[in-house]
């Protein structure tokens, strides 16, 4: 991945709707060529508005957006041709045939017909056998695949996926992750919005956290998890206890409902984690340890912490 080049550059972007709602508040973001960026945030955070502005569907109130150096307003036709968008809503004509609707999308962008490329695309999305089927005959999951085919029909360099797996089954979700990875390998830059943390954790290179129209955090996924992730030591006791002994109150331990487990949260990056001292204090308190295991915070924990801290 070429980290130095930004394919999409967003500077000071704001959007206030006529009703006074400020959906975006000064977003600054560079999206690197060939990366998968996950924009994570609760519903109403501004994710869809941000995508709609970049794709030229909504006008910004202030700020600039360029795609490969081209301004999205001044060079609208050029930038729109470089972008593919898979919207959140299933927007397809019920009586169109799959092959025709995908070919029509390609034509809309002024691309000359290329049946071989479109067939290859349909095959990759397991839609080739549905080429002559009416859209209305397809399942919801298949319709979503058609939306992806339409978005890729004109061979865009940047692909936006707005909540791509909302309401789809686990199998289709996993299939879509594979498709996204293959697209990235072919050089396409992918930006997906999601509130499924596992989606970001599974496929993204970087994660941006959006809440209340602001970009609160933007990090490489691994760095974000290391920076904000806490580790937990789960101590299973031989004999359950009713309460945490007084000599252990300084450790901030949590006792499970059954009284059989104690959880100790620590920062794994610190030289001294306090674990050795804790284990010796457990012994002094007369508690016998049956088992120990550690676990890392997930992106979900981190996300909740970031949004909570901003509230």
C-alpha positions as CSV (number, residue, x, y, z in Angstrom):
1,X,0.0,0.0,0.0
2,X,1.3,3.4,-0.9
3,X,0.9,5.4,2.3
4,X,2.2,8.6,0.9
5,X,-0.5,9.3,-1.7
6,X,-4.0,10.4,-0.7
7,X,-6.6,9.4,-3.3
8,X,-9.3,11.4,-1.5
9,X,-8.4,14.5,0.5
10,X,-11.0,16.2,2.7
11,X,-10.3,19.6,4.3
12,X,-12.5,21.5,6.8
13,X,-15.7,19.8,5.6
14,X,-19.0,21.0,7.1
15,X,-22.6,20.3,6.3
16,X,-25.5,22.1,7.9
17,X,-29.0,21.2,6.6
18,X,-31.8,23.8,6.1
19,X,-33.4,22.7,9.4
20,X,-30.2,23.8,11.2
21,X,-28.9,20.3,11.8
22,X,-25.1,20.3,11.6
23,X,-24.3,16.8,10.2
24,X,-20.6,17.4,9.6
25,X,-18.4,19.6,11.8
26,X,-15.0,20.4,10.2
27,X,-13.9,17.0,9.0
28,X,-10.3,16.6,7.9
29,X,-9.3,13.3,6.4
30,X,-6.9,11.9,3.9
31,X,-7.8,8.5,2.4
32,X,-4.7,6.6,1.1
33,X,-4.7,4.9,-2.3
34,X,-5.3,1.2,-2.1
35,X,-6.4,1.1,1.6
36,X,-9.6,-0.2,3.3
37,X,-10.8,2.5,5.6
38,X,-13.7,1.7,8.0
39,X,-15.7,4.7,9.2
40,X,-17.3,3.5,12.5
41,X,-20.1,5.3,14.2
42,X,-23.6,5.1,15.7
43,X,-26.6,5.8,13.5
44,X,-26.9,9.6,12.8
45,X,-23.2,10.1,13.4
46,X,-22.7,11.7,9.9
47,X,-21.2,8.8,8.1
48,X,-23.8,8.7,5.2
49,X,-23.7,12.5,4.8
50,X,-19.9,12.4,4.5
51,X,-20.1,9.7,1.8
52,X,-22.9,11.6,0.0
53,X,-20.8,14.8,-0.1
54,X,-17.8,13.0,-1.5
55,X,-19.9,11.3,-4.2
56,X,-21.5,14.6,-5.2
57,X,-25.0,13.7,-4.0
58,X,-25.1,16.4,-1.2
59,X,-23.5,19.9,-1.4
60,X,-21.1,20.8,1.4
61,X,-21.7,24.0,3.4
62,X,-17.9,24.7,3.5
63,X,-14.6,23.0,3.0
64,X,-13.1,21.1,0.1
65,X,-12.9,17.5,-1.2
66,X,-10.6,16.3,-3.9
67,X,-10.4,12.9,-5.6
68,X,-6.9,12.2,-7.1
69,X,-6.4,16.0,-7.1
70,X,-9.7,16.9,-8.8
71,X,-12.2,19.1,-6.9
72,X,-15.6,17.3,-6.5
73,X,-17.5,20.4,-7.4
74,X,-15.4,22.0,-10.1
75,X,-14.4,18.7,-11.7
76,X,-17.7,16.8,-10.9
77,X,-17.7,14.6,-14.0
78,X,-14.1,13.5,-13.6
79,X,-14.5,12.7,-9.9
80,X,-17.8,11.0,-10.2
81,X,-16.4,8.6,-12.9
82,X,-13.6,7.6,-10.4
83,X,-16.1,6.7,-7.7
84,X,-18.4,3.8,-7.2
85,X,-21.1,3.9,-4.5
86,X,-23.1,1.0,-3.0
87,X,-25.9,2.7,-1.1
88,X,-27.4,1.5,2.1
89,X,-30.9,1.3,0.7
90,X,-31.8,-1.3,-2.0
91,X,-32.6,1.0,-4.9
92,X,-33.2,-1.2,-7.9
93,X,-35.9,-1.3,-10.6
94,X,-38.0,-4.4,-9.9
95,X,-38.7,-5.3,-13.6
96,X,-35.1,-4.8,-14.9
97,X,-32.9,-7.8,-15.8
98,X,-29.7,-8.1,-13.8
99,X,-27.4,-8.0,-16.8
100,X,-29.2,-5.0,-18.4
101,X,-29.2,-2.9,-15.2
102,X,-25.5,-3.4,-14.7
103,X,-24.7,-2.6,-18.3
104,X,-26.9,0.5,-18.1
105,X,-24.9,1.7,-15.1
106,X,-21.7,1.4,-17.1
107,X,-23.2,3.3,-19.9
108,X,-24.3,6.1,-17.6
109,X,-20.6,6.9,-16.9
110,X,-19.9,7.1,-20.6
111,X,-17.9,3.8,-20.7
112,X,-18.0,1.8,-23.9
113,X,-19.8,-1.6,-23.7
114,X,-17.5,-4.4,-22.3
115,X,-19.6,-7.6,-21.9
116,X,-16.5,-9.7,-21.0
117,X,-15.7,-7.4,-18.1
118,X,-19.3,-7.3,-16.9
119,X,-19.6,-11.1,-17.1
120,X,-16.4,-11.5,-15.1
121,X,-17.8,-9.1,-12.5
122,X,-21.1,-11.0,-12.3
123,X,-19.3,-14.3,-11.9
124,X,-17.1,-12.9,-9.1
125,X,-20.3,-11.8,-7.3
126,X,-22.0,-15.2,-8.1
127,X,-24.6,-13.5,-10.2
128,X,-23.7,-14.8,-13.7
129,X,-26.4,-17.4,-13.6
130,X,-28.9,-14.7,-12.6
131,X,-27.9,-12.4,-15.6
132,X,-31.3,-12.8,-17.3
133,X,-33.3,-12.9,-14.1
134,X,-35.6,-10.0,-13.1
135,X,-34.3,-8.1,-10.1
136,X,-37.7,-8.7,-8.3
137,X,-37.0,-12.4,-8.4
138,X,-33.8,-12.1,-6.3
139,X,-33.4,-12.4,-2.6
140,X,-32.3,-9.4,-0.5
141,X,-28.7,-10.7,-0.4
142,X,-28.6,-11.1,-4.2
143,X,-30.0,-7.6,-4.7
144,X,-27.2,-6.3,-2.6
145,X,-24.7,-8.1,-4.9
146,X,-26.4,-6.4,-7.9
147,X,-25.8,-3.0,-6.2
148,X,-22.1,-3.8,-5.9
149,X,-22.0,-4.9,-9.5
150,X,-23.6,-1.6,-10.6
151,X,-21.2,0.3,-8.5
152,X,-18.2,-1.5,-10.1
153,X,-19.6,-1.5,-13.6
154,X,-17.6,1.5,-14.7
155,X,-14.3,0.3,-13.1
156,X,-14.0,3.0,-10.4
157,X,-10.8,3.5,-8.4
158,X,-12.6,4.4,-5.2
159,X,-15.5,2.4,-3.9
160,X,-17.8,3.5,-1.1
161,X,-19.9,0.9,0.8
162,X,-22.5,2.5,3.0
163,X,-23.5,-0.1,5.7
164,X,-22.8,-2.9,3.2
165,X,-23.9,-5.7,5.4
166,X,-26.8,-4.2,7.3
167,X,-29.5,-6.8,7.4
168,X,-27.7,-9.5,5.5
169,X,-26.9,-13.0,6.8
170,X,-23.6,-14.0,8.2
171,X,-22.7,-16.1,5.2
172,X,-23.2,-13.2,2.8
173,X,-21.3,-10.9,5.1
174,X,-18.3,-13.2,5.0
175,X,-18.6,-13.4,1.2
176,X,-18.6,-9.6,1.0
177,X,-15.5,-9.3,3.1
178,X,-13.7,-11.7,0.6
179,X,-15.0,-9.6,-2.4
180,X,-13.7,-6.4,-0.7
181,X,-10.3,-8.0,-0.1
182,X,-10.0,-9.1,-3.8
183,X,-11.0,-5.6,-4.9
184,X,-8.3,-4.1,-2.8
185,X,-5.8,-6.4,-4.3
186,X,-6.8,-5.2,-7.7
187,X,-5.9,-1.6,-6.6
188,X,-9.4,-0.3,-5.6
189,X,-9.5,2.0,-2.6
190,X,-12.4,1.0,-0.3
191,X,-14.2,3.1,2.3
192,X,-17.0,1.4,4.2
193,X,-19.3,2.8,6.9
194,X,-20.5,0.4,9.5
195,X,-21.7,0.1,13.0
196,X,-20.7,-3.6,13.1
197,X,-17.4,-3.5,15.0
198,X,-16.5,-7.0,13.8
199,X,-16.6,-5.7,10.2
200,X,-14.0,-3.0,10.9
201,X,-11.9,-5.5,12.9
202,X,-12.0,-8.1,10.2
203,X,-11.2,-6.2,7.0
204,X,-10.0,-2.6,7.6
205,X,-6.5,-1.2,7.5
206,X,-7.5,2.0,9.3
207,X,-10.5,2.9,11.5
208,X,-12.0,6.3,11.8
209,X,-14.5,6.9,14.6
210,X,-17.3,9.4,13.8
211,X,-19.8,10.7,16.3
212,X,-22.0,13.8,16.3
213,X,-20.6,14.9,12.9
214,X,-16.9,14.9,14.1
215,X,-14.0,12.6,13.4
216,X,-13.0,11.7,16.9
217,X,-10.2,9.2,16.1
218,X,-8.3,8.0,13.1
219,X,-5.7,5.3,13.4
220,X,-4.3,2.2,11.9
221,X,-6.5,-0.6,13.3
222,X,-3.6,-2.2,15.2
223,X,-2.3,1.1,16.6
224,X,-5.8,2.0,17.8
225,X,-6.2,-1.3,19.6
226,X,-2.8,-1.0,21.2
227,X,-3.3,2.7,22.1
228,X,-6.7,2.3,23.7
229,X,-6.9,-1.4,24.3
230,X,-6.7,-2.6,27.9
231,X,-5.9,-6.1,28.8
232,X,-7.8,-8.0,31.4
233,X,-6.6,-10.8,33.7
234,X,-9.4,-13.2,34.6
235,X,-8.7,-15.0,37.8
236,X,-10.8,-18.2,38.5
237,X,-11.0,-19.0,42.2
238,X,-11.0,-22.5,43.7
239,X,-13.7,-21.4,46.2
240,X,-16.2,-18.6,45.4
241,X,-16.3,-15.5,47.6
242,X,-19.2,-13.3,48.6
243,X,-17.2,-10.1,48.4
244,X,-13.7,-8.8,47.5
245,X,-11.5,-8.9,50.6
246,X,-10.5,-5.5,52.0
247,X,-6.8,-6.0,51.3
248,X,-7.6,-6.2,47.5
249,X,-9.8,-3.1,47.2
250,X,-6.9,-1.0,45.6
251,X,-6.8,-3.2,42.5
252,X,-10.2,-2.2,41.1
253,X,-11.2,-5.8,40.8
254,X,-14.6,-6.9,39.5
255,X,-16.3,-9.9,41.0
256,X,-18.5,-12.1,38.9
257,X,-22.1,-12.8,39.9
258,X,-21.2,-16.3,41.0
259,X,-18.3,-15.1,43.1
260,X,-16.0,-17.5,41.3
261,X,-14.1,-15.0,39.0
262,X,-12.2,-11.8,39.6
263,X,-11.3,-9.5,36.7
264,X,-8.3,-7.2,36.8
265,X,-7.9,-4.6,34.1
266,X,-4.4,-3.3,33.3
267,X,-2.4,-1.5,30.6
268,X,-0.3,-4.1,28.8
269,X,2.2,-1.4,27.6
270,X,3.3,-0.4,31.1
271,X,6.5,-1.9,32.4
272,X,4.7,-2.7,35.7
273,X,1.3,-4.2,35.3
274,X,0.8,-4.9,39.0
275,X,0.0,-8.6,38.3
276,X,2.8,-10.0,40.4
277,X,1.8,-7.9,43.3
278,X,-1.9,-8.8,42.9
279,X,-1.2,-12.5,42.8
280,X,0.8,-12.2,46.0
281,X,-2.0,-10.2,47.6
282,X,-4.5,-12.9,46.6
283,X,-2.4,-15.4,48.4
284,X,-2.2,-13.2,51.5
285,X,-6.0,-12.8,51.5
286,X,-6.2,-16.6,51.6
287,X,-7.7,-16.9,48.1
288,X,-6.7,-20.0,46.1
289,X,-6.4,-19.6,42.3
290,X,-7.8,-22.3,40.1
291,X,-7.0,-20.8,36.7
292,X,-5.7,-17.5,35.0
293,X,-6.3,-16.1,31.5
294,X,-5.8,-12.8,29.8
295,X,-8.0,-11.2,27.2
296,X,-7.5,-8.1,25.0
297,X,-10.1,-5.4,24.6
298,X,-12.0,-5.6,21.3
299,X,-12.6,-2.6,19.0
300,X,-16.1,-2.6,20.4
301,X,-14.8,-1.7,23.9
302,X,-12.5,0.9,22.4
303,X,-15.3,2.5,20.3
304,X,-17.6,2.7,23.3
305,X,-14.9,4.4,25.3
306,X,-14.1,7.0,22.6
307,X,-17.7,8.0,22.1
308,X,-18.3,8.0,25.9
309,X,-15.3,10.3,26.4
310,X,-16.6,12.7,23.8
311,X,-20.2,12.8,25.2
